[in-house]
Amino acid sequence: MECTEDTELSLVITDDEGIAPLNEQYLGHMGPTNVLSFPLAEGEFTEAAHGLLGDVVVSVETARKEADENGLDPQEHFVRLIIHGILHLLGYDHLTDPEEAREMEDLTEKLLNESKGQVF
């Protein structure tokens, strides 16, 4: 999908209790996950989605747990997950193509460095 200055997305910040039902309903995975993406450019809303990327849902609870377990800065990891979710909205898929997975990881780190890991 092409982005312009008018491109929009929705960012939902929730906890494990909020993300777990979405993970089960849409991916068939039980329990919470760190980030989910719901692109509007796919499915029944494709034509109505002009300028709308979709929704990114991040569990701050899982993000914090992952940061603690891996010795990461919690805010930086949270920003990394947001970037990861946005890249999925733009069509990147690390699950099906190893080359695209590397490209997605490189782009995530590049954008994270440019943002200095800060939300605000």
MODELLER restraints for C-alpha pairs under 7 A, 6 or more apart:
rsr = mdl.restraints
at = mdl.atoms
rsr.add(forms.Gaussian(group=physical.xy_distance, feature=features.Distance(at['CA:1:A'], at['CA:90:A']), mean=5.56, stdev=0.5))
rsr.add(forms.Gaussian(group=physical.xy_distance, feature=features.Distance(at['CA:6:A'], at['CA:51:A']), mean=6.33, stdev=0.5))
rsr.add(forms.Gaussian(group=physical.xy_distance, feature=features.Distance(at['CA:7:A'], at['CA:51:A']), mean=4.49, stdev=0.5))
rsr.add(forms.Gaussian(group=physical.xy_distance, feature=features.Distance(at['CA:7:A'], at['CA:52:A']), mean=5.70, stdev=0.5))
rsr.add(forms.Gaussian(group=physical.xy_distance, feature=features.Distance(at['CA:7:A'], at['CA:53:A']), mean=6.89, stdev=0.5))
rsr.add(forms.Gaussian(group=physical.xy_distance, feature=features.Distance(at['CA:8:A'], at['CA:51:A']), mean=6.14, stdev=0.5))
rsr.add(forms.Gaussian(group=physical.xy_distance, feature=features.Distance(at['CA:8:A'], at['CA:52:A']), mean=4.86, stdev=0.5))
rsr.add(forms.Gaussian(group=physical.xy_distance, feature=features.Distance(at['CA:8:A'], at['CA:53:A']), mean=6.00, stdev=0.5))
rsr.add(forms.Gaussian(group=physical.xy_distance, feature=features.Distance(at['CA:9:A'], at['CA:52:A']), mean=5.82, stdev=0.5))
rsr.add(forms.Gaussian(group=physical.xy_distance, feature=features.Distance(at['CA:9:A'], at['CA:53:A']), mean=5.15, stdev=0.5))
rsr.add(forms.Gaussian(group=physical.xy_distance, feature=features.Distance(at['CA:9:A'], at['CA:54:A']), mean=5.15, stdev=0.5))
rsr.add(forms.Gaussian(group=physical.xy_distance, feature=features.Distance(at['CA:9:A'], at['CA:55:A']), mean=5.81, stdev=0.5))
rsr.add(forms.Gaussian(group=physical.xy_distance, feature=features.Distance(at['CA:10:A'], at['CA:54:A']), mean=6.20, stdev=0.5))
rsr.add(forms.Gaussian(group=physical.xy_distance, feature=features.Distance(at['CA:10:A'], at['CA:55:A']), mean=4.58, stdev=0.5))
rsr.add(forms.Gaussian(group=physical.xy_distance, feature=features.Distance(at['CA:10:A'], at['CA:56:A']), mean=6.17, stdev=0.5))
rsr.add(forms.Gaussian(group=physical.xy_distance, feature=features.Distance(at['CA:11:A'], at['CA:55:A']), mean=5.91, stdev=0.5))
rsr.add(forms.Gaussian(group=physical.xy_distance, feature=features.Distance(at['CA:11:A'], at['CA:56:A']), mean=4.93, stdev=0.5))
rsr.add(forms.Gaussian(group=physical.xy_distance, feature=features.Distance(at['CA:11:A'], at['CA:57:A']), mean=5.97, stdev=0.5))
rsr.add(forms.Gaussian(group=physical.xy_distance, feature=features.Distance(at['CA:12:A'], at['CA:56:A']), mean=6.13, stdev=0.5))
rsr.add(forms.Gaussian(group=physical.xy_distance, feature=features.Distance(at['CA:12:A'], at['CA:57:A']), mean=4.61, stdev=0.5))
rsr.add(forms.Gaussian(group=physical.xy_distance, feature=features.Distance(at['CA:12:A'], at['CA:58:A']), mean=6.28, stdev=0.5))
rsr.add(forms.Gaussian(group=physical.xy_distance, feature=features.Distance(at['CA:13:A'], at['CA:57:A']), mean=5.96, stdev=0.5))
rsr.add(forms.Gaussian(group=physical.xy_distance, feature=features.Distance(at['CA:13:A'], at['CA:58:A']), mean=5.10, stdev=0.5))
rsr.add(forms.Gaussian(group=physical.xy_distance, feature=features.Distance(at['CA:13:A'], at['CA:59:A']), mean=6.08, stdev=0.5))
rsr.add(forms.Gaussian(group=physical.xy_distance, feature=features.Distance(at['CA:13:A'], at['CA:60:A']), mean=6.55, stdev=0.5))
rsr.add(forms.Gaussian(group=physical.xy_distance, feature=features.Distance(at['CA:14:A'], at['CA:58:A']), mean=6.10, stdev=0.5))
rsr.add(forms.Gaussian(group=physical.xy_distance, feature=features.Distance(at['CA:14:A'], at['CA:59:A']), mean=4.88, stdev=0.5))
rsr.add(forms.Gaussian(group=physical.xy_distance, feature=features.Distance(at['CA:14:A'], at['CA:60:A']), mean=6.14, stdev=0.5))
rsr.add(forms.Gaussian(group=physical.xy_distance, feature=features.Distance(at['CA:15:A'], at['CA:59:A']), mean=4.61, stdev=0.5))
rsr.add(forms.Gaussian(group=physical.xy_distance, feature=features.Distance(at['CA:15:A'], at['CA:60:A']), mean=5.62, stdev=0.5))
rsr.add(forms.Gaussian(group=physical.xy_distance, feature=features.Distance(at['CA:15:A'], at['CA:61:A']), mean=5.13, stdev=0.5))
rsr.add(forms.Gaussian(group=physical.xy_distance, feature=features.Distance(at['CA:16:A'], at['CA:32:A']), mean=5.16, stdev=0.5))
rsr.add(forms.Gaussian(group=physical.xy_distance, feature=features.Distance(at['CA:16:A'], at['CA:59:A']), mean=5.73, stdev=0.5))
rsr.add(forms.Gaussian(group=physical.xy_distance, feature=features.Distance(at['CA:16:A'], at['CA:61:A']), mean=5.97, stdev=0.5))
rsr.add(forms.Gaussian(group=physical.xy_distance, feature=features.Distance(at['CA:16:A'], at['CA:62:A']), mean=6.50, stdev=0.5))
rsr.add(forms.Gaussian(group=physical.xy_distance, feature=features.Distance(at['CA:19:A'], at['CA:32:A']), mean=5.69, stdev=0.5))
rsr.add(forms.Gaussian(group=physical.xy_distance, feature=features.Distance(at['CA:19:A'], at['CA:33:A']), mean=6.85, stdev=0.5))
rsr.add(forms.Gaussian(group=physical.xy_distance, feature=features.Distance(at['CA:19:A'], at['CA:59:A']), mean=6.29, stdev=0.5))
rsr.add(forms.Gaussian(group=physical.xy_distance, feature=features.Distance(at['CA:20:A'], at['CA:30:A']), mean=6.87, stdev=0.5))
rsr.add(forms.Gaussian(group=physical.xy_distance, feature=features.Distance(at['CA:20:A'], at['CA:31:A']), mean=4.81, stdev=0.5))
rsr.add(forms.Gaussian(group=physical.xy_distance, feature=features.Distance(at['CA:20:A'], at['CA:32:A']), mean=4.04, stdev=0.5))
rsr.add(forms.Gaussian(group=physical.xy_distance, feature=features.Distance(at['CA:20:A'], at['CA:33:A']), mean=6.80, stdev=0.5))
rsr.add(forms.Gaussian(group=physical.xy_distance, feature=features.Distance(at['CA:23:A'], at['CA:29:A']), mean=5.64, stdev=0.5))
rsr.add(forms.Gaussian(group=physical.xy_distance, feature=features.Distance(at['CA:23:A'], at['CA:30:A']), mean=6.80, stdev=0.5))
rsr.add(forms.Gaussian(group=physical.xy_distance, feature=features.Distance(at['CA:23:A'], at['CA:32:A']), mean=6.56, stdev=0.5))
rsr.add(forms.Gaussian(group=physical.xy_distance, feature=features.Distance(at['CA:23:A'], at['CA:33:A']), mean=6.85, stdev=0.5))
rsr.add(forms.Gaussian(group=physical.xy_distance, feature=features.Distance(at['CA:24:A'], at['CA:30:A']), mean=5.17, stdev=0.5))
rsr.add(forms.Gaussian(group=physical.xy_distance, feature=features.Distance(at['CA:33:A'], at['CA:62:A']), mean=6.65, stdev=0.5))
rsr.add(forms.Gaussian(group=physical.xy_distance, feature=features.Distance(at['CA:34:A'], at['CA:58:A']), mean=5.82, stdev=0.5))
rsr.add(forms.Gaussian(group=physical.xy_distance, feature=features.Distance(at['CA:34:A'], at['CA:59:A']), mean=5.27, stdev=0.5))
rsr.add(forms.Gaussian(group=physical.xy_distance, feature=features.Distance(at['CA:34:A'], at['CA:62:A']), mean=5.33, stdev=0.5))
rsr.add(forms.Gaussian(group=physical.xy_distance, feature=features.Distance(at['CA:34:A'], at['CA:63:A']), mean=5.76, stdev=0.5))
rsr.add(forms.Gaussian(group=physical.xy_distance, feature=features.Distance(at['CA:35:A'], at['CA:57:A']), mean=5.57, stdev=0.5))
rsr.add(forms.Gaussian(group=physical.xy_distance, feature=features.Distance(at['CA:35:A'], at['CA:58:A']), mean=4.46, stdev=0.5))
rsr.add(forms.Gaussian(group=physical.xy_distance, feature=features.Distance(at['CA:35:A'], at['CA:59:A']), mean=6.35, stdev=0.5))
rsr.add(forms.Gaussian(group=physical.xy_distance, feature=features.Distance(at['CA:35:A'], at['CA:81:A']), mean=6.32, stdev=0.5))
rsr.add(forms.Gaussian(group=physical.xy_distance, feature=features.Distance(at['CA:35:A'], at['CA:85:A']), mean=6.40, stdev=0.5))
rsr.add(forms.Gaussian(group=physical.xy_distance, feature=features.Distance(at['CA:36:A'], at['CA:56:A']), mean=5.80, stdev=0.5))
rsr.add(forms.Gaussian(group=physical.xy_distance, feature=features.Distance(at['CA:36:A'], at['CA:57:A']), mean=5.14, stdev=0.5))
rsr.add(forms.Gaussian(group=physical.xy_distance, feature=features.Distance(at['CA:36:A'], at['CA:58:A']), mean=6.60, stdev=0.5))
rsr.add(forms.Gaussian(group=physical.xy_distance, feature=features.Distance(at['CA:36:A'], at['CA:85:A']), mean=6.42, stdev=0.5))
rsr.add(forms.Gaussian(group=physical.xy_distance, feature=features.Distance(at['CA:37:A'], at['CA:55:A']), mean=5.75, stdev=0.5))
rsr.add(forms.Gaussian(group=physical.xy_distance, feature=features.Distance(at['CA:37:A'], at['CA:56:A']), mean=4.58, stdev=0.5))
rsr.add(forms.Gaussian(group=physical.xy_distance, feature=features.Distance(at['CA:37:A'], at['CA:57:A']), mean=6.37, stdev=0.5))
rsr.add(forms.Gaussian(group=physical.xy_distance, feature=features.Distance(at['CA:37:A'], at['CA:85:A']), mean=5.39, stdev=0.5))
rsr.add(forms.Gaussian(group=physical.xy_distance, feature=features.Distance(at['CA:37:A'], at['CA:88:A']), mean=6.32, stdev=0.5))
rsr.add(forms.Gaussian(group=physical.xy_distance, feature=features.Distance(at['CA:37:A'], at['CA:89:A']), mean=6.30, stdev=0.5))
rsr.add(forms.Gaussian(group=physical.xy_distance, feature=features.Distance(at['CA:38:A'], at['CA:54:A']), mean=5.53, stdev=0.5))
rsr.add(forms.Gaussian(group=physical.xy_distance, feature=features.Distance(at['CA:38:A'], at['CA:55:A']), mean=5.04, stdev=0.5))
rsr.add(forms.Gaussian(group=physical.xy_distance, feature=features.Distance(at['CA:38:A'], at['CA:56:A']), mean=6.44, stdev=0.5))
rsr.add(forms.Gaussian(group=physical.xy_distance, feature=features.Distance(at['CA:38:A'], at['CA:89:A']), mean=6.80, stdev=0.5))
rsr.add(forms.Gaussian(group=physical.xy_distance, feature=features.Distance(at['CA:39:A'], at['CA:53:A']), mean=5.81, stdev=0.5))
rsr.add(forms.Gaussian(group=physical.xy_distance, feature=features.Distance(at['CA:39:A'], at['CA:54:A']), mean=4.36, stdev=0.5))
rsr.add(forms.Gaussian(group=physical.xy_distance, feature=features.Distance(at['CA:39:A'], at['CA:55:A']), mean=6.42, stdev=0.5))
rsr.add(forms.Gaussian(group=physical.xy_distance, feature=features.Distance(at['CA:39:A'], at['CA:89:A']), mean=4.88, stdev=0.5))
rsr.add(forms.Gaussian(group=physical.xy_distance, feature=features.Distance(at['CA:40:A'], at['CA:46:A']), mean=5.96, stdev=0.5))
rsr.add(forms.Gaussian(group=physical.xy_distance, feature=features.Distance(at['CA:40:A'], at['CA:49:A']), mean=5.66, stdev=0.5))
rsr.add(forms.Gaussian(group=physical.xy_distance, feature=features.Distance(at['CA:40:A'], at['CA:52:A']), mean=6.79, stdev=0.5))
rsr.add(forms.Gaussian(group=physical.xy_distance, feature=features.Distance(at['CA:40:A'], at['CA:53:A']), mean=5.76, stdev=0.5))
rsr.add(forms.Gaussian(group=physical.xy_distance, feature=features.Distance(at['CA:40:A'], at['CA:54:A']), mean=4.68, stdev=0.5))
rsr.add(forms.Gaussian(group=physical.xy_distance, feature=features.Distance(at['CA:41:A'], at['CA:49:A']), mean=5.98, stdev=0.5))
rsr.add(forms.Gaussian(group=physical.xy_distance, feature=features.Distance(at['CA:41:A'], at['CA:53:A']), mean=6.76, stdev=0.5))
rsr.add(forms.Gaussian(group=physical.xy_distance, feature=features.Distance(at['CA:53:A'], at['CA:89:A']), mean=5.95, stdev=0.5))
rsr.add(forms.Gaussian(group=physical.xy_distance, feature=features.Distance(at['CA:54:A'], at['CA:89:A']), mean=6.47, stdev=0.5))
rsr.add(forms.Gaussian(group=physical.xy_distance, feature=features.Distance(at['CA:56:A'], at['CA:85:A']), mean=5.65, stdev=0.5))
rsr.add(forms.Gaussian(group=physical.xy_distance, feature=features.Distance(at['CA:56:A'], at['CA:86:A']), mean=6.75, stdev=0.5))
rsr.add(forms.Gaussian(group=physical.xy_distance, feature=features.Distance(at['CA:63:A'], at['CA:77:A']), mean=6.74, stdev=0.5))
rsr.add(forms.Gaussian(group=physical.xy_distance, feature=features.Distance(at['CA:63:A'], at['CA:78:A']), mean=5.94, stdev=0.5))
rsr.add(forms.Gaussian(group=physical.xy_distance, feature=features.Distance(at['CA:64:A'], at['CA:74:A']), mean=5.63, stdev=0.5))
rsr.add(forms.Gaussian(group=physical.xy_distance, feature=features.Distance(at['CA:67:A'], at['CA:73:A']), mean=6.16, stdev=0.5))
rsr.add(forms.Gaussian(group=physical.xy_distance, feature=features.Distance(at['CA:67:A'], at['CA:74:A']), mean=5.20, stdev=0.5))
rsr.add(forms.Gaussian(group=physical.xy_distance, feature=features.Distance(at['CA:67:A'], at['CA:77:A']), mean=6.34, stdev=0.5))
rsr.add(forms.Gaussian(group=physical.xy_distance, feature=features.Distance(at['CA:75:A'], at['CA:117:A']), mean=6.71, stdev=0.5))
rsr.add(forms.Gaussian(group=physical.xy_distance, feature=features.Distance(at['CA:75:A'], at['CA:118:A']), mean=6.79, stdev=0.5))
rsr.add(forms.Gaussian(group=physical.xy_distance, feature=features.Distance(at['CA:76:A'], at['CA:117:A']), mean=4.34, stdev=0.5))
rsr.add(forms.Gaussian(group=physical.xy_distance, feature=features.Distance(at['CA:76:A'], at['CA:118:A']), mean=6.53, stdev=0.5))
rsr.add(forms.Gaussian(group=physical.xy_distance, feature=features.Distance(at['CA:79:A'], at['CA:117:A']), mean=5.93, stdev=0.5))
rsr.add(forms.Gaussian(group=physical.xy_distance, feature=features.Distance(at['CA:79:A'], at['CA:118:A']), mean=6.81, stdev=0.5))
rsr.add(forms.Gaussian(group=physical.xy_distance, feature=features.Distance(at['CA:79:A'], at['CA:119:A']), mean=6.41, stdev=0.5))
rsr.add(forms.Gaussian(group=physical.xy_distance, feature=features.Distance(at['CA:80:A'], at['CA:108:A']), mean=6.68, stdev=0.5))
rsr.add(forms.Gaussian(group=physical.xy_distance, feature=features.Distance(at['CA:80:A'], at['CA:112:A']), mean=6.18, stdev=0.5))
rsr.add(forms.Gaussian(group=physical.xy_distance, feature=features.Distance(at['CA:83:A'], at['CA:108:A']), mean=6.11, stdev=0.5))
rsr.add(forms.Gaussian(group=physical.xy_distance, feature=features.Distance(at['CA:84:A'], at['CA:108:A']), mean=6.28, stdev=0.5))
rsr.add(forms.Gaussian(group=physical.xy_distance, feature=features.Distance(at['CA:92:A'], at['CA:100:A']), mean=6.97, stdev=0.5))
rsr.add(forms.Gaussian(group=physical.xy_distance, feature=features.Distance(at['CA:92:A'], at['CA:104:A']), mean=6.66, stdev=0.5))
rsr.add(forms.Gaussian(group=physical.xy_distance, feature=features.Distance(at['CA:93:A'], at['CA:100:A']), mean=6.60, stdev=0.5))
rsr.add(forms.Gaussian(group=physical.xy_distance, feature=features.Distance(at['CA:93:A'], at['CA:101:A']), mean=6.70, stdev=0.5))
rsr.add(forms.Gaussian(group=physical.xy_distance, feature=features.Distance(at['CA:94:A'], at['CA:100:A']), mean=5.79, stdev=0.5))
rsr.add(forms.Gaussian(group=physical.xy_distance, feature=features.Distance(at['CA:94:A'], at['CA:101:A']), mean=3.91, stdev=0.5))
rsr.add(forms.Gaussian(group=physical.xy_distance, feature=features.Distance(at['CA:94:A'], at['CA:104:A']), mean=6.86, stdev=0.5))
